[in-house]
Every structure is written in structure tokens, then in C-alpha cells.
Amino acid sequence: MNSDIKVLDQLKRPLRDLRISVTDKCNFRCSYCMPAEIFGPDFQFLKRDELLSFEELERLTKLFVEGLGVKKIRITGGEPLMRKDLPLLISKLRKIQGVEDVAMTTNGYFLPKFAKELRQAGLDRVSISLDSLKDEVFGKINGRGVTVQSVLDGIHAAHEAGLQVKINMVVKRGMNEDEIIPMAQFFREKGHILRFIEFMDVGNSNQWKLDDVYTKKQIIEDIHKLMPLEAIQPNYTGEVATRFRYIGSDDEIGVISSVSDAFCSSCNRARLSAEGKLYTCLFANSGHDLRSPLRSELSDKELTSHLEEIWHGRKDRYSEERGLSSTKRSKVEMSHIGG
């Protein structure tokens, strides 16, 4: 076994990528994640003491890095920038020896205010969600009437601050598949990598149906007709996006296809929810409580053993098994564990 690999799961997959949700709150109400009819004014979000503190997150991350071999950290939400003093957490995580990359997924709305401070704290990259270039379409998707320009301002602020920027576009049939070409053209011109994401059955509230999935094959065919593409190699083992470039250039796009072309066999990531539960699959129906042992008298060594045991017992491959069962199961909401 590679000396760099600390622990493998039941399918011989190492743990490399830890995604940390810092809040379950968001200022958007995107239809595929936090639809307004469910996450309304009376919805009960987590209380402050139910969230892991920055000190607890720092301790846990250190154990994941030193004990289990995690290399990459991604901060998620909800909308992570709704967590007060987030740059302070970024700074703490960046200082952990062995952390090679700290990224964040965000809707971009608050980046004009925080981008420079986040970069100074040690954030390397941001993935910014934008599903349309039309205000009417985007406002309907985000459920708040937020304009496209608000997100474009965030993209510009992140770029100006020196952060690497990628754009995430969820594609849903009947919602925005006609925006694929305009988005591809726009962000190719801007020089930002655009990643298309198939509409996924994460959580229980987004009314997912297989018929609504606009597949990777369809996305690539649409673009290829106007701007010919060729496949390129992944940047690293376990990369979730299939990469393509426009022929004759270094301009790149990616497609995340967990429905039509699952990548479970190389999945090397775990997700820590806002309330301190560890999920070993994006589509899991239950998580492992880490908040209780973290707040008990357990030593670092005992906690590390507990984490190793969880990962070693992992055998998730939901996307590969999605069509094998007709039984619908309950799943954790994306607003608790990010993407």
C-alpha cells in the first residue's frame, strides 16, 4: 500500500477530500437545493450551539489530515459566507500541516465583501454557482429574484483577489438546458472554467425525477456542434468532473455526471455536516455523529481510531446502484452537507 495512504474503505478507496459544511443557512432558495415552499420563514435552522465551533473544526480537520490522509479541504454550506468570521476558520485550517488545498463552494453573493479577506486568510479556490445568464430564469431558480449581475460581481471580486475561480451550473431539463451554449460561450470568453452538473437526487425536497436529468452526453453534444470539444485527462485520481477542452485551445469545461456516468469507484471524499455528522456519501440517509465524541473526554488518538473505523467500514456506491432498487429512501439534505 502506498505509504501516503493511511486507511482504505471496503472498496479500497482512500480518503483525500474533506468537505466541511459550516452552516445550514442560505440567502438563496434554489429549487434544486432549498426550495422556498419547504425552507420558508418558519423553518427551524440549527442553533449556534448545535454547530461545531471553529476550534472543534480545526481539531477534527487536523485528525483527518494527520490520521487518515486528507489533503484537500472544501468549505460548504448552506451558504458558507453566512457563517460569521469565516476567514478566521480558513486561516486556522490553512495552517494545518499536510493541508495542500483549501477551497470553498459559494453562491458568490457575498464575495465582493469578503473575497480579499478570504484570499489573505489562505483560501485557494472558489466554485461559484450560476445556472443562467438571464435574470428572469436565474431569479426564479434562486427563489429570491437575485440578479445575475450580483453573482458576476462576486466572480469578478474573487478573480481580482487572486482566487482561482470555477463556475458551477446545475442543468435541469425544462429549467435551463437552453442556457448551456450561452454559458459556455460567456465563460470561455471570460477565461473561467465552467462545470456543468447533472440534476441530482440529493435530499428529499427537490422533486427529482430521472426524466429531468439532462445528461453529460447531451451537454457535450450540444456544445460540440458549435464549439468542437475533445476529452482530456483528469488532473488527479478521484476528480469528479470529466474534463474537455475546445479543440485548438487550452480553454476547458467539465461535466459532473453522478447520474448518467457514476464515478463511485474513485470517490475519495467525505462530508462533515453543519451539526457535526460525518457522511461518507453525498446521497447517504444517515451520518456518524462526531459532535458527541468531540465534546466528550476522548483523546485525539481515540477520536482518530473512531474516524478510521468509520472510513474503513465504508462501502457506499449509491450512484452506481441508483437504478437497482425501486424503493425510495430518505437522504440528507444538500443544505446540511454542501455539494
N, C-alpha and C positions, 0 to 999 in steps of 0.2 A: 504493500500500500504506500502511496506517495506520502512521504514524511510530513508534508504540509497539510494532509487531510487528517483531522482529529477524530471524526466519527462519521459513520455511514448509516443511512437508513436501510430498511429491509430490501429496497431495490438498488442498493449500492450507490445512492446519491449523497454527495457531501452537502454540508450547509455552508453557503458562501455569502448569502444576501439576507440581511435582516431588515424588515420594513416595520417602522415604528409609527403607529398612529398616536398622535398627541392630543387629539380632541375628536369628539363625535359631532361637533357643531360645524355648520357651514352657512355662509351667507347666500348661497345659491340653493335652488330646489330642482336640480336636474332630474328630468323624468326617468332616466335610467338608473338613478342612484338614490335620491332623496325626494321622491315626488311629494309636492306640496299637500296633496289630499291626505297623505299619511303623516308627514312630518310638518304638521300645522302649528298654530300659535300655542296650543296646549300640550304639544309633545314634550315628554319629560326627558331632557338630556341628562347626561351624567353630572353628578355633583362634584365639586372641586376635590373633596377627599376621596372620591372614587377613582380619580385619575392618578396615575403614577407620577410622583414628583420628579423633577429633573435629576435629583440625586439618586433616586431609585432607578431611573432610566440609564443613568451613567453607570451605575454599579452592574445592572443586568447586561448592558452592552459590553462592558469590559469582560464579563464572564463568557459571553457568547464569542467574543473575539479571541480571548486567551485560551478558553477551554474547548471550543467547538470549531474554531477556524473561520469564523465570519470575517470577510474582507470589506464588504460594502454595506453601507447604511443608507436607507431611504426614509425620509420623514414624510408621513402622510397624515390624513385626517379621516373624515371631515376635511375642512379647510385648515391646514396646519397653522396658517398665519393668524387664526383666531385664538391661538394659544398665546397668552401674554408672555413677553420676554423670550420668544423662541430663539433669537440669536444667541442667547446665553446657553441654551441646550446645545446648539450647533457647536459652539466653542468648546464645551465640555467633551462632546463626542469626538471632535476633530483631534483632540489631544491624546486620545487613547492609542497607545502603541499597537500597530497592526491594522488600524483602520486605513484603508487605501483610498476610499472614495465616500463622500457624503453628498447625497442628492436629496431633492425634495419634489414632490408632486403637488401642484397648486392650481387653482383656477386663475391665478395671475392678477386678481383684482387689487390686492394689497401690495403688489411688488413695487409700484412707484414709490411707496413709502419705505419699504424695507429692503429692497434689493442690495443697496450698497452696504448696509449693516450686515446682512446675511453673508455677503462675499467676504467682508472683513473678518467675520466670525469663523470662516473656514468652509463655507458651503461651496461645493464644486459645480454642481449642475442643478438645473430645474427642468422638470417636464410640466408644460403648461397646457391645460385643457382648452380646446376651442373646437366647436363642432360645426360652425358655419361662418361665412363672411357676410351673411345677410342679417341685419338687425332683427327683422321680424321673426325669422327662423330661430336665430340664436336666443332671442328674448323668450320665445316660447319654450325652447329646450331648457334654459336655465331657470325658468319658472319665476323669475324676478324682473324680467324686462331689462336686464343688464345689457348694455350695448357692446358690440364687437370692439369698438374703439377702446373701451375700458380695459379689455384684455390685451389688445395690441399695445397699449401704453405700458402694461406690465411686461410684455415681451421686450419692448424697447429698453425699459429700465433695467431688466435683467442682463441684457446684452451689453448695455453701457457700463454696468457694474463689473463686467468681466466674467459673468457666469456662462457656462455652456448651456445652450437652450435647445430643447426639443419640444415639438408641438404634438399633443395627443388629440386625435379626432375619433370619437366613437361614431361608427357608421351603423345606422339602423334603417332598414328598408321602410320606405314611406315617410321617413323623417328628414333625411338629409343626403341620400345617396347621390342626388344631383349636384351636390357640393364637392364631390370628390375631385373633379377636374379643376374647378376654380381654386380650391385649397392647395392642390398640388402645384399649380402654376404660381400662385401667390407666394408660397413659402420657398419654392425653388428660387424665385427672383430675390427674395429676402435673404437667402443663404442659410435658412434654418431647416433642420431635418424634421420632416413631418412623419408621424407614425399613425397609421390607420388601425383602429381597434374594432374587431368584430363585436357586435352587441352580445353581451354575455349574461348568463342566468345567475348572476351574483345576487345573493339575498333573496327575499320573498316578495318584495314590493314593487318591482319594475315591470310586472306583467309580461315576462319574457315568453316568446314563442319562437320556435325554430324557423318558422316562416318569415320572421322579422330580421333574420340574420343575412346580411349582405356579405358574402364570403370573400376571403382573400383572393381566390381565383377570379371572382367578378371584379374586385377592386383593381387588380393588376391588369386585367384585360381592358378595362375602361381607360386606364392611363396609357397603356401600351399603344393603343390605337392612335393617340395624338403625340405622345412623347415616348418613344420606344425605350424599354427597360431591359436590363439584364440582371440576373441574380448575382449577389456577391457573398463572400464567406462571412460568417458571424465574427464579431470582434473577439468573442471569448466563449468558452463552453458554458452552455446554460443561458445564453442570451435569448430573451423571449421574442424579440422581433425578427422576422425573416427580412433580410436586407436586400434592397435592389438599388441600382443606380441608373440614371438616364444615360443611355449609350453615348459614348463620346465625351463624357464629363465625369467629374467626381461628385456630382450632386446626387444626394441619396434620399431614399424614403424607406420606411419599414412598415411591416404589417404584423400585428399581433393577432394570432388566429386560434385562440384556445377552443373554438367551437369546431371549425371545419378541418383544422390540421393541428391537433393537440401536440403539446411539447412536454407532457408529463415526465417522460423518460429522462429528461435532463434538468428537471426543476430542482433548483438548489436554494430555494428561498423559504423563509418562514415569516409570519406576520404577528406582531405584538399589538393587540388591540388597545384602545384608549383606556380601558379599565384593567389592563394587565393580564389578559388571557393570550396564550400563545396558540396560534392557528398554523397548522402545517400544510394547509391548502386554502386557496382563495375561496373554494366552494365548500369548506367544512361546515358541519352543522353544530359542532361544539369545539371549545378550546380548552386548553390546560391552564388552570388558574396559577398564575405566578405571583399575584399580588399578596396572597395569604402567606406563602412561604417566604416571600421577600420581606414581609413585615413581622415575621417570626424571629426566632433566635438562631436560625440556620446560618452556618458559616459559609464563606464563599465556596469552599470545597464541597460542602453538602449541596449547595444550590447548583453548582456545576454538574454534579453527578445526576441531579434531578433533570437538568436540561439535556444531558447526554442520553438519559433513559428515554425521554420523550422523543428525541430525534431518531434514536436507534429503533424505536418501535414504529416509526412512520412507514406507511405503505400506501399513502394517498396517490390516486391517479384518476381523479374524478372525470376530467375531460375525455380521457380515453374510454371511460365506462359509461359516459352520459347516456348513450342510446341503448344500453343493455338492460335497463330496468324501466318499467312503466310506472313505478312508484315515485311520486313526488316527495322530496324530502325537504325539511326545513334547513335553511342555511343562514349563516351570519350575514348581517347587512354590510354592504361595502362602506357605509359611513362609519363603521366601527374599525375597519381594518385597511382602509385605503384600497388602491388597485393592485 
